[in-house]
């Protein structure tokens, strides 16, 4: 089985995303999920009620991460409001000891670095759907971030296709997100780009997963 770090399918093996106020169908029994308020949805939600809904999910033993949450400068929502809601969610992660954060970040990496500096180093901050340059990867590694990569790797012009090898294996996860491409095929693409055996890659991702989830 290939672990899908961030997906939106009921049947996939991995961490299903619950998007507060948008898609709140829980996965099957004994399946893992994450939950969060997406920055795209902030203006359409009543935030205090949404935070209560999020809290009710964070107490579920099958909720292994908070997210996705984040900051997106490409979207029209006020940046200060996005940061405010982001901070409120991270505070809940601290309260409920959900130490893995699955983060949506678009053109706001400096802001995200500053937010991470405000918090305990005991948390794992995973940038999902990451697509960035070698220089950005190094900057984020220096601050302790992890990375989850997916279907963008099939686009040769994508930055991550050119710079994936600069992410250490111990900081890497693999996801399908909302892509129609199967997670096994994405693992194959990662293995191809890293010039390694797919099963060796799978074992390493499993080790990474055990390491971060042991923090919860």
C-alpha positions, 0 to 999 in steps of 0.5 A: 500500500502506498500512503497518500499524505493528503487526499480528498477520496473516501477510499484512499489509503492515507489522510483524508482532508476534511474542509470545514464548511465545504466537505465534512464527510468523514472517511470509513471506520479506522481511517485517518483524516485531517481537518481545517479551515481553508484560506479560500473559504474564510469569507464564506464562513462564520469563523467562530462557529467554524472553529467550534466545528473544527474543535469537535473534529480534533478530539476524534482519535482518527484525526491525526493532523490539522489542515489544510490551513494556510495563507494564499496571496493569490486569493482575494481574501484579506491577508490580515484576516487569513493570518488571523484565522491561521493563528486561531487554528494553530492555537487549537492544534496546540490545545488539542495536541495535533502536532502535524499541520498540513499547510496550503501556502501560495506566495506567502512563504515569508509570512509562513516562516514568521508564523512558524517562528512564533510557535513551538518547534514541537510541531511538524509543519508540512507544506502540501502540494509544494512547488518551489525553487532550490533556494526556497527549499533550502530556506524552508529546510533551515526553518524545519519545514517538511514537504508533500509533493504530488501531481505537479511532478508530471509537469516538466516545467514545474519548479518541483520537477527540477528541484525535488532532489534537494528535499532530503528524504526524511522531510518528504511525503507524497500526496494525490490531493485532488488529482485523478492520477493514482498515488502509486503512479505519483510514487513511481514519478517521485522514484524516477526523479530521485533515481531510486527504487519505488519500494525503497521510497515507500519504506522511507515514507512509511518511516517518516510517517511513523516518526511524525505521528508519534508526536501526537 
